[in-house]
Amino acid sequence: MKKGNDNSFKTILIILFALAILTPLGLLTQNPAFGEWTQEEIKKMLGFVPEGLKKYAEVYKFDLFDGYSVKFISNQYIGYILSALIGIAVIFAIFFLLKHLMTERK
């Protein structure tokens, strides 16, 4: 890697790590996080629940962490941070694989 790219990568990692550490700030409010609304909350905000949401709400039920908590860790804040770090790692892995596949085709 070039020197400039190495510094940029380190900067990005520092920023992402800082954001992961800040994720428990969402626990300070009783309101749900953006995009994590239940059908009841959407109905309260919009006055109705979109048909597609009603139709597919039961299809997608995968939660790696139930409510961002980890069963073997009792501290909810650590669960949020761990969830964020795992999410960052998964996204990096996906982009690394895509980069590898795209450069292989050239």
C-alpha positions as a Markdown table, in Angstrom:
| # | Residue | x | y | z |
|---|---|---|---|---|
| 1 | Met | 0.0 | 0.0 | 0.0 |
| 2 | Lys | 1.1 | 3.5 | -0.7 |
| 3 | Lys | 1.9 | 5.8 | 2.3 |
| 4 | Gly | -1.1 | 8.1 | 1.7 |
| 5 | Asn | -3.5 | 5.1 | 1.4 |
| 6 | Asp | -2.1 | 3.6 | 4.6 |
| 7 | Asn | -2.8 | 6.9 | 6.5 |
| 8 | Ser | -6.3 | 7.2 | 5.0 |
| 9 | Phe | -7.1 | 3.6 | 6.0 |
| 10 | Lys | -5.9 | 4.2 | 9.6 |
| 11 | Thr | -8.0 | 7.4 | 9.8 |
| 12 | Ile | -11.1 | 5.5 | 8.6 |
| 13 | Leu | -10.5 | 2.7 | 11.1 |
| 14 | Ile | -10.1 | 5.3 | 14.0 |
| 15 | Ile | -13.4 | 7.0 | 13.0 |
| 16 | Leu | -15.3 | 3.7 | 12.7 |
| 17 | Phe | -13.9 | 2.6 | 16.1 |
| 18 | Ala | -15.0 | 5.9 | 17.6 |
| 19 | Leu | -18.5 | 5.5 | 16.1 |
| 20 | Ala | -18.7 | 2.0 | 17.5 |
| 21 | Ile | -17.8 | 3.2 | 21.0 |
| 22 | Leu | -20.5 | 5.9 | 20.7 |
| 23 | Thr | -23.3 | 3.5 | 19.7 |
| 24 | Pro | -24.6 | 3.1 | 23.3 |
| 25 | Leu | -25.6 | 6.7 | 23.2 |
| 26 | Gly | -28.8 | 5.5 | 21.6 |
| 27 | Leu | -29.7 | 3.9 | 24.9 |
| 28 | Leu | -30.2 | 7.3 | 26.5 |
| 29 | Thr | -33.6 | 7.7 | 24.7 |
| 30 | Gln | -36.7 | 5.7 | 24.9 |
| 31 | Asn | -37.4 | 6.2 | 21.2 |
| 32 | Pro | -36.3 | 3.5 | 18.7 |
| 33 | Ala | -33.4 | 4.0 | 16.4 |
| 34 | Phe | -34.0 | 5.3 | 12.9 |
| 35 | Gly | -35.4 | 2.5 | 10.8 |
| 36 | Glu | -36.0 | 0.1 | 13.6 |
| 37 | Trp | -39.6 | 0.9 | 14.1 |
| 38 | Thr | -42.3 | -1.7 | 14.8 |
| 39 | Gln | -45.5 | -1.8 | 12.7 |
| 40 | Glu | -47.3 | -0.1 | 15.6 |
| 41 | Glu | -44.8 | 2.8 | 15.7 |
| 42 | Ile | -45.0 | 3.2 | 11.9 |
| 43 | Lys | -48.8 | 3.3 | 12.2 |
| 44 | Lys | -48.5 | 6.0 | 14.9 |
| 45 | Met | -46.2 | 8.1 | 12.7 |
| 46 | Leu | -47.8 | 7.7 | 9.3 |
| 47 | Gly | -51.4 | 6.8 | 10.2 |
| 48 | Phe | -51.1 | 3.5 | 8.3 |
| 49 | Val | -48.7 | 0.5 | 7.8 |
| 50 | Pro | -47.6 | 0.1 | 4.2 |
| 51 | Glu | -48.9 | -3.1 | 2.5 |
| 52 | Gly | -45.4 | -4.4 | 1.7 |
| 53 | Leu | -44.3 | -4.1 | 5.3 |
| 54 | Lys | -47.4 | -6.0 | 6.5 |
| 55 | Lys | -46.8 | -8.6 | 3.8 |
| 56 | Tyr | -43.1 | -9.2 | 4.5 |
| 57 | Ala | -42.8 | -8.4 | 8.2 |
| 58 | Glu | -42.9 | -12.1 | 9.1 |
| 59 | Val | -40.5 | -13.2 | 6.4 |
| 60 | Tyr | -37.4 | -11.5 | 7.8 |
| 61 | Lys | -36.8 | -12.5 | 11.4 |
| 62 | Phe | -33.0 | -12.9 | 11.5 |
| 63 | Asp | -31.3 | -11.3 | 14.5 |
| 64 | Leu | -27.7 | -12.1 | 15.1 |
| 65 | Phe | -28.0 | -10.3 | 18.4 |
| 66 | Asp | -31.4 | -10.1 | 20.0 |
| 67 | Gly | -31.8 | -6.4 | 20.7 |
| 68 | Tyr | -28.1 | -5.9 | 20.3 |
| 69 | Ser | -27.4 | -7.9 | 23.4 |
| 70 | Val | -25.1 | -10.9 | 23.7 |
| 71 | Lys | -26.3 | -13.7 | 25.9 |
| 72 | Phe | -22.9 | -14.3 | 27.6 |
| 73 | Ile | -22.4 | -10.6 | 28.3 |
| 74 | Ser | -24.7 | -8.9 | 30.9 |
| 75 | Asn | -23.6 | -5.4 | 30.1 |
| 76 | Gln | -26.0 | -3.9 | 27.5 |
| 77 | Tyr | -23.4 | -1.2 | 26.5 |
| 78 | Ile | -20.8 | -3.8 | 25.6 |
| 79 | Gly | -23.3 | -5.7 | 23.5 |
| 80 | Tyr | -24.0 | -2.5 | 21.5 |
| 81 | Ile | -20.3 | -1.9 | 20.9 |
| 82 | Leu | -19.6 | -5.6 | 20.1 |
| 83 | Ser | -22.6 | -5.5 | 17.6 |
| 84 | Ala | -21.2 | -2.4 | 15.9 |
| 85 | Leu | -17.6 | -3.8 | 15.7 |
| 86 | Ile | -19.0 | -7.1 | 14.2 |
| 87 | Gly | -21.0 | -5.1 | 11.7 |
| 88 | Ile | -18.0 | -3.1 | 10.7 |
| 89 | Ala | -16.0 | -6.3 | 10.3 |
| 90 | Val | -18.7 | -7.9 | 8.1 |
| 91 | Ile | -18.9 | -4.9 | 5.9 |
| 92 | Phe | -15.1 | -4.7 | 5.5 |
| 93 | Ala | -15.1 | -8.5 | 4.6 |
| 94 | Ile | -17.8 | -8.0 | 2.0 |
| 95 | Phe | -15.9 | -5.1 | 0.3 |
| 96 | Phe | -12.6 | -7.0 | 0.5 |
| 97 | Leu | -14.2 | -10.0 | -1.2 |
| 98 | Leu | -15.8 | -7.8 | -3.8 |
| 99 | Lys | -12.5 | -6.0 | -4.5 |
| 100 | His | -10.7 | -9.4 | -4.8 |
| 101 | Leu | -13.4 | -10.7 | -7.2 |
| 102 | Met | -13.3 | -7.5 | -9.3 |
| 103 | Thr | -9.5 | -7.4 | -9.6 |
| 104 | Glu | -9.5 | -11.1 | -10.6 |
| 105 | Arg | -11.7 | -10.4 | -13.6 |
| 106 | Lys | -9.4 | -7.8 | -15.1 |
